[in-house]
Amino acid sequence: MSAAHHSTETKPILSARIRSFTYHGEGLPVLEGIDLDLAPGTLTAVLGASGSGKSTLGRLLSGWLPPGTGGTLRGFLELAGSRLEFGGSGDPRINPAEWGRHVGFVPQDPAAVLSTVRGTVAEELAFGLENAALGRQAMKTAVEHTAGVLGLTELLEQNPGSLSGGQLRRLAIGCAIIAGPQVLIMDEPFASLDSAGTAGLARLLQDLVKLGTAVVVLSQVVDAPLLDAGTWLVLDNGKVTGSGPPAGLQAGAGLLPPGIRAAGGAPAPARDHTGAVHADTLLPRGGAGVPALELRGVCFGYGGGGRAAGGRTTRRRARGGSPAGDASAQVLKDINLSIKPGEVVAVTGPNGAGKSTLLRHFNGLLRPTAGDVLVHGRDIAGEPPGEAARSVGLLFQQPRDELFERTALREVCFGLDRLFHPGEAAGRALDALSAVGLSGAADAHPAELPASGQRLLALAAVLARKPSVLALDEPTVALDGGGLALLDAAVRSAAGEGAAVVLVTHDLDYARAAAHRVVMLDGGRLDG
């Protein structure tokens, strides 16, 4: 099946005939029977649930997963008229630098595309152009143009490490497109983008297609811009189950696997066997009493007095008032928030608004410049983060920031033996893996799990401790329909047992379905 229709006069820029692709050490292929032709000026969406093989396909096409060293390919890849045949006695080798001149790639983890040796966004954008020996003025013009297209102009002098998840994704896209590749492949590019970022990326895709770029978007979510694609290619268990214009493959026709969800699709409220909605999954428990989490007049600025836990403050922390200095430099400004046991609160807002910064105050990873953070009425200002973490479980936006063990079970067990006796610790770990659908992956290495599995594993590690406050940063990113249902069930279960849950998310439909309250953080202030 061809994944992109094109006229007979237009030759494909990139073609693939994949009879099979198998990772080393695995018996079964992860891709089988895929035929792909990408012509200039086309938009192709490759849709598949978690584990369908779409990320593997994207990495093969982009040269990030070279056959031979990465696995065994039977078939051929053809780029700009040069065909490489695989599966014989002497397979050719892909030259990543040469391949990368034609094909730009944005991986699911945007940080993976960055050089990590450049100190500013501008330098990161220019890195590839420097390697290509582009002239300084041409390089400067390209950086400024790319930054303008992606809304990065105001961030050019910032360190990439200080960017929010959505800003980092836009930077990764910029690094991929700045040299003008003929083919652009993006894996889950809309994940963690706010509404403005999503609209901007949609316009960019349209412009690239008009300029003759072959654009491929890999996704498990049918984001609205993908409705304009010329072709959808549907993958299920590594095989093509449907290919053609979007109109013929809509969910109503039953041709999309159930794991592929519509943009913002949220699971229905939990129901019992009669179909009645469980009221205790929708209503917070408790009325008057001590809040599970409370922020009083919290202010914070990275450059002016706030500090990471264990660091030295640059300015005395004020109580009940604002810190001295430039208030415009503050990320958080006079934040007041109170959350009851059993209540689910969603925090939304544009990329870079400070939502992740806010979450890191809940368990003391960051300390406010002014104001107080209380957990069950206890001011955590003088507590080490390890002590606060007993009550506050934090799920980071990037699972790579918290996964480090050799197996999934060891990951969830880590540290539990310090809180519970060995038998209880092991039971909690197994229960948490079961709650997120990973019982069968207990012995798997976390790095071998798909992105959705890594996010659910990180969630299991938080759930196993049964904290009284759950703080989840963009928990829906990388989750297909099944993963979202597991997340939703875990959130409702925790809230039903009396935990306060805070969700930071750009998925407004899920936020409205799962939360009792939705508040917005913008300009450093909290509304709602």
N, C-alpha and C positions, 0 to 999 in steps of 0.2 A: 504494500500500500504506500502511496506517496503522501507525505505529510504536508506538501505545499503544491498547489496547482500553479502551473505556469504555462505560458504559451510555448509553442514549439520553437519560436525564434529565440527564446531566452534560456540560456543554459544555466543549470544550477551552479551556485558558487560552491556549495558543500553538499555532498551526497554520501550516504552510508547504506551498505547492505550488510546487516548484522545477522548472520545465521545463528550465532550464539556468542555470548561472552560469559566467561566463568572466572571468578576470582580464584587465585591460587589457594589451594587447601580446601576448596569447597567442591562438592561433587556435582551439584546441579547448577545450570546456567542461571544467571540473574537477568539476562536478556536473550530473547529468541525471536527470530523471524521478523526483524524490523527493517523496513525499507524507507528511506528518507531522502527527499530532494528539497533543498532550500534554494529558492530562486531569489534574485535581487528584488527588493521592494515588496517583501511578503512578511506577514506576521503569522507565526505558527504557535499555538498553545499546546504543550504536551501536558496532559492532565493525568494524574494518578494519585491514589491514596498512598499513605506511608508504606514504604517497602515495595512499591510497584516497580522500581528500577529507573525512575525518571532522572534522579540525580546521577546515577551511574551513566545513563545515556548522555546527559549534559557534559559530564566530565570527559567521556570518551570523545565526543564531538569537538570539545574545546582543546584537546591535547593535554588536559590536566591528569588524565588517567591513561598513560601510554600502554598500549598492548605490549605484552612481553614482560615488562617489569611490573605492570599493574594487574595483569591477568591474561587469560588466553582468549583471543578473538579469532573467530572464523568468519571471514567475509572481507569487505574492503571499505576503506575510507577514501574519498576523493575530494580534494580541495583545490579550487582554482585550476582545474584541468589535470592535476597530478594525482594519479591513483596509487594507493598503497594496498597491496593484497596481503591478507593475513591468513594463517592456518596451514601454511606449507612448511617446508623444511628450514627455510631461512627467512624469517619474518623481517620486514624492514623496521627501521626505527624512526619515530617521529622526532623531529627537531622542534622542541617546545618554543624556542625563540622565533623560528620562522613561522610556525603554526600560529603563534600569538600575534603576528603582524596582520593576519587575515581574520582571526577569530578572537573577539573579546568575550570574556567570561566573568560573570558575577556569581560567586558561589553562595550557597545558603547561609554560610557564616561570613558576613561581609569582611570581618577582620582578616580572613585568610588571604584576601587579595592585596593587602597592604604590605609595603616593604618592611615596616617596623623600624626602619633606620632613619626616617625623616621626622623632623621635629614639628612641622606645621602642615596644615591641610594643603597649602599651596605647594610645598615641596613634595608632598605625597602625590599630588596630581601630576607634577612635573617629572617624577622619577622615571617613568617609562620613556618619556621624550628625551630625557638626558641620556639614557642608554642608547637611544637611536641617534644621538649626536645632532639633535635639532638645534638651530640657532637660538640664541638667548631671546631675541625679540619675538620670534615666532612662537617660542615656548611660552613666553609671558602672555602673548595674545591668546594662545590656546587655553591656558590656565584660566584667564579671566573670563573667556567665553563659556567654558565648561562650568565654571563656578556660577555664572549668571544663570545658565540654563537649569541648574539643579538647586538653586537657592542656597549656595554655599559662599556667596561673596562676603558676607559679614563674618564668616568663620575662617577665612583664608590664613589668618595668623595664629589660629588656635592649634594646640597639640591634638592630633587625632585621638589620643587616649582620653581626652576630656569630652568627646562627643557623645551624644545620646545614641541609642540604638538606631533610631530612624535617620539621624544625621550621618552616622557611620555607614549606613546602607547607601545613602545618596553619594557619599564619598567613594565607595566601592564602585558604584555605577559610573561615576565620573572618571575613575582610573581606567575603566574598561572602554569607555567611548572616546576618550580624549584624542587618541591616535587615529580615529576614524576607521575602525575595522569594517570589513565587508559583511561580516556575520557577527551578531551579538546574541549571546546565550545567557539568560538570567534565570537563576534558581530561586523561586519564591521572592521576587523582587518587591512585592507590595507589602510583605510582612513587616510589621512595626512602623510603617509609615502613617503619619496623620492624614487627615482628609486633604489638606493642601499638598502634601507630598505625593499622595496617590494621584491627584488631578494633574500635578506637574509631570509625574512620570508617564501618565497616559498621553499627555501632549507630546512629550519627548519621543515616545514610541511612534506616534503618528508621524512626527517630523522625520525620524530616522527612516521609516518605511518610504516616505515620499522621496527621500534622498537616495533610495536604492539599496538600503541596508536590509539584509535578511535577518529578521528578529525572531528569536525563539524564547518563549517564556515557559518555564517548567513550574507547575503549580498543582497543589491539591485543593485549592480554593478557586472557584470560578469568579474571580474578581471582575467587576463590571467592564474594565477595559478589554478583557479577553473576549467579550461578546463581539468585538469588532475584528477579531482574527479571521483571516481567510480560511484557515483550517485548524481543526482540533484533532490531535492524535491522542487517543485514550489508551493508557497502559494499565494492565492488571496482571500482577504476578509476572512481570517481565515480558508480556506479550501484548501485541496490539489487538484490542477488542473493538475498536471503532476508529474511523477516520473520515473526515469530511467537514463541510461547513457547519458552524455552530447550530444553526437552525435545525439540522437533522439529528443532532446529538444531545438535545436538551434533556434534562432529567425526566421530563414528562414522557419521553419516548422509552424510558427504561434502559437506555444504552450507557449511562454513566454508572460506574460502581458506587455503592452506597457510601464509601469512604470519602468521595469527592463532595465537597460542600459548597454551597453558594456563599458569596461574600457576606460575612456577618452572620452566617447561619448559626443559630443557637439551639441546643437541645431543648426539648419540651420539659416543663416542670416534672419532677418525680411524681409518679402515680402508683396507686396500689392496684391490686388485681381487679378491682371494680372499675378502674379508670378514673377514680376521684383523685384530685390533686391533694397531696399531703400538706396540710396547712403548716405543719411544723417545719417543712422545708422552705417555706416562703416567708414566715414571720419570725423576727428576732425574738429570742427569749428574754424575759426580764424587763422590767420597766425602770423604776427608780433604783438607785444603787450606785456602786462604784463602777465607772466605765472600765472596760477591759483595756482600752488604750485612750490616752488623752494627750493632746498637744495644746499648750497654752502659750500663745504669743511667740511661736518659734520663728526665729530669723536665722539665716545662714548665707554665707558667701565664701566661695573657695579662696578668694584672694584677700579676705578681710576679716579674719578672726575666727572663722569656723575651723575645725580641725578634725582629722581622722582620729579614731580612738587610739590612744597610746601616743599621739603626737603632742606637741607643745603649742598652746594657743599663742597667737600673735597679739592678742588683745584680750583684756579681761572679759569674761562672759558676764553679761548683764542679766539681772533678774527683774522681770516685770517691766522691762523697757527696751528700747532699741539700742543697738550697739553704736558706738561712734563710727564715723567713716562715711563713705559714699553709699547711700542706700540703693542707688541704681545698680551697684555691682552685686547686690544680694540676689541669690537664687531663690531663696524663700523669704517672704516678707510677712511677718505677723500672722503666722498660720495658727488657727484655732480649729481643733477637730476632736470630737468625742465619739467613740464607738462602743456600743454595748456588747456584752457577751451574746453570741449567737447572731450578731448582725453582720451582713455582708455589704460592704461599701466599695463602689468602683470609683477610681480616680482616673479621669481622662484629661486630655489637654494636648496641645501641639508638641511636636518633637522639640526637645531642648527646653521644655518648660520647667524641668526640675523634678519630675515625678519619681525617677529612680533615686535622686538625692533625698527626696522626702522619705521614701521607704527605708533608706539606710539610717535614718534617725530613730526608727522604731526600736532597733536593738542595740543602739549605741555605736554602730560602725562609724557614724558621723555624729559630732556633738554640735548642738546649736550655738550660734553666736549669742543669742539671747532667747529667753523663754525656757520652758520646761517640757520634758517628755515623761509621762507617767504611765506605768503598766500596772493595772489593778491598784491604782492610787499610790504606787511606789515610784518616787523620782529616781530614774536610772542614771542620773548625772555622775554619780560617784562609782558606778559599777563597771567592771570590765565587760567587754562585749560577750565574752563567754558566759558570764553570769546572766546577762539579759537574754541571751539566746536560749536559755532554758524555757523562757516564757514566750519568746517571739521567734517564730520560724520564718526565715527569709529565703524566698526562691529568686535567684538572680535572673536577670534577663538573658544572659548567655550561660547555658549549662556548663560550658568549658571552664567557667570560673569556679566551679565547685565539685567537679568530678575528677578523681585522681586515683581511685583504687583499681585493683586488677580484675575484679568481677563486680557485677551488679549487686550481689548479695553483700559482699564486703563493703561496698560503697554505702549501702543503707545501714549496715551494722556499725560503721565507723562512729566511735564516740558513745554509742548506746550503752556499752558495758560500764561506762562511768556514771551513768544515770540509773541503770536498772541491773538486777542480777542477771547472770548469763542466760538462764532459761527464758526470762521475760524479754530480754534484748533480742534474742533470736526469733522469738514469736512475733514481736513487734515488726521486725524487719520483713519477715515472710508475709505478714498481714499487709504491710504497706506495699510490697511488690504486687501482691494479689489485687489490691485496690486500684492500682494503675495498669493492670493487665500485663504485668511483666513476670509472672510466676515462672513461665517457661524460659525466661532469659536470666535466671539467677546466676548461672555460671558464665554468662557472656561478658566479654570485656566491654566496658562502657563505650570505648572508642569504636567498637564494631556495631553499635546500635545505630539505627537511623536517627536523624535529628529529632523526630518526634519521640522516639524511645529514650533519647538522652534527656529531653525535657521532662518526660514522665518519671524517669529514674531520679532526677534531681528533686522532683516533687515528692516521690516516695521517701527520700532521705529526710525531708522536712516532716512529712506526715508521721513517720515512725516515732518521733519524739512526742507527738500529740501536744504541741504547744497551744497555749491559750489564745495566742494571736498568730494568725497566718498572714504574711505579707508576700504577695505574689506579683512579680514584675513581668508583664507581658506573657502570661502563662499560656495563651492560646496560640502563640507563634509556633509554626511548624506542625501543628496538630491537624490531622484530618478529622473527618466526622466521628470516627470511632474514638480517637484520642480526646476530642472535645467532650464527648459524652462521659468519658472516664474522669476528666478534669471536673466537669460539672457535678458528677456524683460525689467526688471527693470533697468539693467545696461545700455542697449541701450537707454531707455527712458531718464534716467538721463543725459547721455552723449549728447543726442539729444537736451536737454534743456540747454546745456552749462556747465554741471558739469564736472570736471576732476575726473576720476575714476582710482583708483589704486587697482589691484587685487593681493593679495599674494596667490599663489596656486601651488600645485604639479600636478595639472591636466593640463598637457602640451597641450593636444588636445583642451581643452576648452580655455586655454590661447591664443592659436594661432587663434582660431575661433573668440574670443570676443575682443581681444586687437589690437590696432594699432601698439604697440611695445611690445616686450617681452625682459626684461632685467634680468640678473642673478646676485644674490648676493652670493658670495662665498669667504671665507677667509676674510670677512670684507669689501670686495671691490665690487663695482658695475660695471658690464660689459654689454655693449649693449646700 
